């Protein structure tokens, strides 16, 4: 017997969530959810532009898009009826059979602009618009085998690109040049491109966790934080390494050791059934005991898949419980204003019995 299309099983799970939440008509406008549940591959290039939306009921599936994407939509999302809108999404909704007798239309509040909300409300005055009472992205947290393969491939490309830079990095190169080299390597190695804008921060800029690479030249003796990821067939990777050009100073050696030890402790704490916030606490408490608690201000990690930051989240406030099939990052850091910083990141698959580190590179220091 042939295995069902992934979208078929994903839609079944989504409809179960809809039934539990008494949601009869759901409008999905998140690009990642649109792709996950339909197979439609188009990207949204800007916040004020959309390649389409899904309208899902217990008995119907519609993909609404414009003329530019209609042929791709029909080919890539055969489970859905493709409907072309010529004057925007809102203008097409009143004529759809799925909405003729609907009293409520549920939407994703984080992925529907105020402008689109107002236009849809005006086009459907008889229908109440309600935020969906569950997270449609929730099912994406547990990866299918094919998704794990694609994330692993994206990570392998990322590691190869960072390794190539590691071998070539030299004093005098600008941050921007180094970041551009990595992203060029992504494409040369078969990726679609970067999963996010590459972070490359040297010297004092290393105290800024999400520093933007600029014209600053990298100097001898500086720490260089490299945070990047390739995108492969829609799936993302996320990798951070810290390079030190020349002999490390005492403070660099010290915070590197603390960050690395915190990471090792957190990796050992990953297991199915473990609350994600407890794993964050393991690393955070260790860093605090070493006197650097005030210099680690972001969460320990996050899920990675069709987008670079998705569930589950490893943070002090997280309500997520770790489950087999989830892929998470573990990325503690210490950032010292006026000096620089260190961040190290691994990607990990939660398994039935524990956790599997997906990384294969060895770009760590053993001071």
N, C-alpha and C positions, 0 to 999 in steps of 0.2 A: 504494500500500500504506500502511495506517495505521501510524504509529509505535507501538511497543509501550508499554504502561504503564510509566512510570519504575520502578515497583516490580518489574516483571518482570525488567528488566535488572539492577536492583540485587540481586535475589535470586539471579540467575544468578552474579553476581560473588561474592556471599557464599558460595554453595555451592561455588564453585571454591576459596575460602579454606578452607572446611570440608574439602574433599577433600584439599587439600595438607597440612592439619594433622591428618588422620585423625579428624576430628570428625564423628560420626554423628548425635548429638542435641545441639542447642544451645538453651539457654534464654536469651532476651534480656529483660532487665528494665529496661534504660536507656530512659527515655521518648523520647529523641531517636532512638535506634536503632529502637525500636518504631514510631515514626511514619515514619521513613525507609524501612524495609523493607516496611511493610504499608499505609501511607496512613491509619492510624487516628489521629485528631487529638486525642484526649482528653489533658488535662494531668494531671500528678500534683501536687496542691496542697500536699502536705506530705511530708517525708521518710519518715514512717511510714505513708503511704497510697499505693496504686498503682491505676491505672486498668486494669492488665492486663499480660500478658506474652506473648511469642511463643515457641512451641516449633517448631523447624525441624529437619527431617531431609532427606535427599536426595530423599525421595518424598512428604513431607507437610508441611502448613503449618497450624498451629493458633494461634488467638488466644484466650487465656483471659482472661475478664473477669467482672465481676459484673453483676447485673441492671440497674444504672443505665445501663450503657454498651452493652448488647447490641444494641439497634437501630442505634445509631450505628456500632458495629463491623461489623455485617453490611453496612451501606451503604458505609462508607468503606474497608473492607478485603475486597473480594469474592474475592480470591485465597486468603483464609484461611478455614478452618472455625472458626466462632465457638463457643466452649464456655463455658458459664456455670458459674462456681464459686460455690457457696452457702455454703461454710464456709472459704473462703480457697484460695489457689493450691495449697498443699501437699496439701490433702485431695483435690483433683481429679486430681493427677498419676498416682497409682497405677492408675487405670482407663483411661489413654490407651493405645491400641494402639502408638503410637510408642515407648513405654517398656517394653512387655511383655518384649522380649528384649534390651533395652539393658544393657550392662555399665557404661557411663559416661554421665553427664549433665554437659555442659560449661556453665559459667555465667560471667557477667561479674562478676569479683570486686569491682569498684568500685561495683557497682549491686545487690548482694544483701546485705542486712543479716545480721548474725550470727543474729538471731532467725529470719528466714526460712530461712537456711541450715540451722539446727538442725531446723526443722519439716520441711523437705524431706528432709533426711537421715533423720529418723525415719520419714517416710512411705514412703521408698524404701530400706529397709535392704539390699536386694540390689544396689543401684546405687551405684557410686563417684562422688562429686561432684568434678569437676576444674575449675580455672580454665581458661578458653578460652586456647589457646596463641597466639592472634593478637588483634589489636584489631578488633572488629567495626565500630568507628566509623571505621576507616581509609578505607573507600571514600567516606565523607562529605567527605573533604578536598578532592576534586576536584569542583567544582560543575557541575551540568547547566545548560544555558542558562536554563531556567525558574527555577532557584535563583538564578542571577546576577541575573535580572530582579527577583526578590523582595527580595534583599539590597539592590540598587540603589534600589528603591522605599523600603525602610525607611530607607536613608541619606538620601534626598531629604527624607523627612518629618522626620528628625532635624535636618538642616541648616536646614530652614524653622523648626522650633521654636527652635533655638538662635539663629537670626537674629532672630526676634521678641523673644527675651529680650535679645539684644545691643542692640537698638534702644531697649528700655524700661528697661534696668538703671539704677538710680540709687542714690545713697547713702541708707542707712537701711533698705533692703529686707533682710529676713533671708535667710539661706541657705536655710532651709526654704521660705520663700515663693517664692524664685526657682526652686528645684527643683520645687515643686508647679506653678508656671506652665509649665515645660517639659513635664511629664508630662500636664498638661491639654491643651496644644497637640498632643501626640502623638495623643490621642484625637480632638480636633477635626479633625485633618488626615487621619484615616482609619486610624490604627494600632490594633492590638489593645490597646496599652498600652506600658509600658516593657519593654525587653529585660532590664534589670537595674535595681537601685535607683540612682537618679541620684546622682552624686557632685558636690557643689558646695562648694568649699572656698575661703574667703577669708582673706587675711592670714596669720597664723601657722598656721592650719589647712591652708594650702597645702603645708606641709612633710609632711603626712600623705597619702601617695599615694591611699589609699582612705578619705578622711575622710567622715564621716556628716554631712549637712546638719543644722544645728541652729538655735537661736534667735539666734545671733550676727548682729548687724547689720553689713552691709557698709559699710566706711569708705572715704573718699576716699584715693587713693594706694595702695590694696591691690591685689595680684594676686588674681584670682578664677579658679580652675580649674573648668571645667565639663566633666564627663565623663558622657555619657549616650548612650542609644540607644533607638530605637523598635523594636517588634516588629510585623512586617507579614506576615499569613498564615503565621505560624510562624517567619519568618526575622528575624534580628537585624541591627542596625546598631550601630556603636561610633564615637563621635566625641568628641574632646577639644579644647577651645580654652581659651586663657588670656586673660582680659580684665584690663586695667589701668584703673581708674577714676581719671582725672586724669593729670597728667604723670608719666611713669615716673622712678623713682629710678635712679641709675647702676647699682646692682647688679641691679635688675630688667631693665634694658635689656641688661646683659651676659649674664645667664643665658638670657634669651629668645633672644638672638642665637645662643648656643651650642647651645641645644636645636633651634632652627630649622635651623641649618646641619647639625647631626648628622642631622636628619630628611631633609634634602635629599640628603645623601651616601648615606644608607641607601636612599632611594627609587631613586637612580641605580644602586645595586648589585643591585637585584632583577632576577632573570632566571631562566628555566627552566634546570634543571640545577645551579643554585648551591646549595651547602649553606646551610641557613637560619642556622646558627651564624656563618657568615662575614659575613652581612648584619648580624647583631647586633654583631659585632666592629667593623665599619666605624663604626657610631655610637658604640659604647662607647669605642673607642680615641680618637676625636676628642674626646669629652667629657673623657676622662682627660688628653689633651694640654693642654686648656685649664685643668686644675687642679681639675676637678669630679668626677673619677672616683668618689670616695667618696660622692657624693650622687646617684648613679644606680644603684639597687640592684635594680631589677626587670628582667624580660626586655624586649626591644625590641618584641615584638608577638606576635600569635597569629592563628589562623584564626577566622573568624566564619561562622556558618550557622544551623542549628537551635538551637544554644546559643551563648552569647556568647564562650566560650573553648573552642575546639576545634582540632584539628590543621589545618595544621602550626603549630609553635611556633618563634618566632624568639628563641632564647636561647643562652647560651654552651654549654649541654649538649645542645642539640637535635641529633637524628640525622636530621631530615627534610631531604629534597632538594626544592627548589621545582619544581613542575610546572605546566603550563598548566591553568587552571581553578580553581586555588586562590585563595582570597581571604584576604588577611592585613592586619593592622593594622601601622603603623609609628608607635610612640608613645614616643619618648625623653622623659625628664624630668630635672629637677634640683630637689632638695628641700633647702632650707637651714633647719635647726632654728632657731627664734627669729626667722625672717624671713618665709619663705613659699616658694612654689615655682612652677615653670612646667612644664607638660606639653602637648605638641601631638600630635595623632593624625590620620593619614590612613588610608583604606581603599584597598587596591590589589588588582587582579585580575592574576594572573600569566598572561601570554599566550604564544603560540607563539614570539614574537620578543622579548619583554621584559616590560613591566609597564604596566598602565593605571591611573592614579589615578581612583578612582570619585567622589571629592569634586568638588563644583562651587562651594562657597562660597569666599569670599575673606577670612575673618576672621583675617587675620594682620597683624602689625605689621611695618613696614619701618623700623626705627630707623636 
